[in-house]
Amino acid sequence: MYKIIVFTLLSNFIFAQNELAKNLLKNLNHQTQLHKNITVKFEFILENKTQNIYEKENGIFILEKNNFRIELENQIIINNTETQWIYIKDINELQIMNHDPEEDLISPKKILTISEEDYKYNYIGRKTENIEIIDLFSKESTEFM
């Protein structure tokens, strides 16, 4: 008898958390569409379990329409929808290339317009009054997840 009650309570709790995450993501999508430009602080994690690699760094990106600037600890990426510049700080190198939207593996615009069809989500919790944490995972296996 207790197992059924505990399972039911746990199921209801997980469902409520998923609904909260879904509503927060919908609100993020809506708010993104309302603003002319957006600045976002983020944490970038690179993990490759087969090669035992785990790297974490903080970054910031600025989005205005389809133009963006991403600043990480060791590189800056600037894109004006026609040209993309990547500056690698520690070797003082600048790469300049034509922007190809078909090859856009990671785009800040795509990250801020999250759809339920593309991502699985899991509500982690509230960090502060203004910060909610949600883990996002691509539903399809891609080069970057």
N, C-alpha and C positions, 0 to 999 in steps of 0.2 A: 504493500500500500504506500509506504513512504517513497519508494523508488519512483512510482508513477507521479506523485506530487512534486518531487524534486525535479524530475525530468520536465514536467509541464512548466514549472516555474522557470527553469533554465531556458527552455524554448521560448517562453514569453519574453524573458529578459534579452535574449539574443535578437529576437524579432524587433523589440523596441529599440535596441541599439542600432540595428540595420536601418530602421525607419528614420532614426535621428540622423545617421550618416547620409542617407538619401536626401533628406530635407536640407541638410547643411550644404550638400553638393549642388542641389537645385538652386539654393539661394546664392551660392558662389557664382554659378553660371549666370543667373539673373543680374547680380551686381556687376559682373564683368562687362555685360552688354551695356550697362548704364554709363560707364565711365569712358572718358576720352583717352586717358592713360592710366596705367597702374604700375606701382612699384611693389615688388614682392621679395621678401627675404626668405631664403630656403636653405635646406640642408641637402647636399648631394652625397649619396652613398654609392660607391662602386664596390660591388662584391662579386667575386668569382670563386666559388667554393672548390672547384676542381683544381685551381692553381693557388688556393689559399691566399687570396688577395682580399683585403678589406680596407677601403680608404673612405674617409668622411671629411667633407669640407663645407664651409658655409659660403653662401653666395647671395647675389641680389640680381634680379632682372627687372628691367624697365620695359614696358610694352606700350606703344602708342600706335593704334590701328594695327597694321601688320608689321611695323618696324619694331625691332627689339635690340636690347643691349643686355648681355649676360656678363656679370663679373664674378669670377671665381678667384681663389687665392693665387693661382698661377696663370690664369688666362682671362682675356676679355674677348667676347664675341659681339660683333656689331653687324646687324643685318638691316638693310633698307628695302628689302624685297627684290632688289635687282643685284646687289653685290653683298658679299659677306666677307668681313675682315675678322681674322682670328690672330690675336696677339698673344704669344707665349712669352711670359715675363722672364723666366729664368734663363732662357737662351736668347732673349731679345730678338725674336723672330716674328715677322708679320706675314701671314698667308692671306692672299686676296683671291677670291673666286667668284664666279657668277653664281647667283642663287638659283637653285633648281627646286621648286616646291614639291616635285614628285619624289625627290630624294630626302625630304625633310623627315628624318627619323624622330627627332625630338624638337618640338616647336612650342615655345611658351604659349602661343595662342591656343594650341591644341590642349595643353595642360590645363588651361583655365576654362575650357569648355568641355568639361568631363561629361561623358554620357554613360548611362547605365549599361548600354549595349556593349561598350568597349572595355569597361573596367569592373572588377570585383572590388568591393570596398568593405572596410572593417572599422567601425568606430572604436578608437582606443580610449579617448577620454578628454576631459577638459584640463588644459595646462594652466591657463589663467582665465580671467573673466572674458577676454577677447580672443583667446586661442583655443581652438578645438583641434584634436589630432585624429586624422583619419588615414589609415593605410590604404593605398590604392595599388592594385595589381592588374596588369593587362590580362584580359581573358584569353587572348591568343598568344601563343609563344612567338616572340619576335627577337630580333637581335638585341634590343634593349627592352628591359622590363622594369 
